[in-house]
């Protein structure tokens, strides 16, 4: 898994490439802990994430709690339909704003 960050206007875009599972989730969590900027909203670009395990879902919920405590918006970009289905069944979907692309962010 690869994680990259880019600052665009009022958003810090974190792009994830590859599967998010128990073997890779620590990389994502560490990156987020080290790189988040306090005054910018977070857009987590998941367009190139074909699979996310329950460990990945927990990491998303942790990120949501962190951004909420920072009082910044969190957007998920390009979430695969299978992952959205899992988020819906588990009740996680209600905590997130989903967008198709970076260009569709407010």
Secondary structure by P-SEA (a helix, b strand, c coil): cbbbbbbccccbbbbbccccccccaaaaaaaaaacccccbbbbbcccccccccaaaaaaaaaaaaaaaaacbbbbbccccaaaaaaaaaacccccccccccccccc
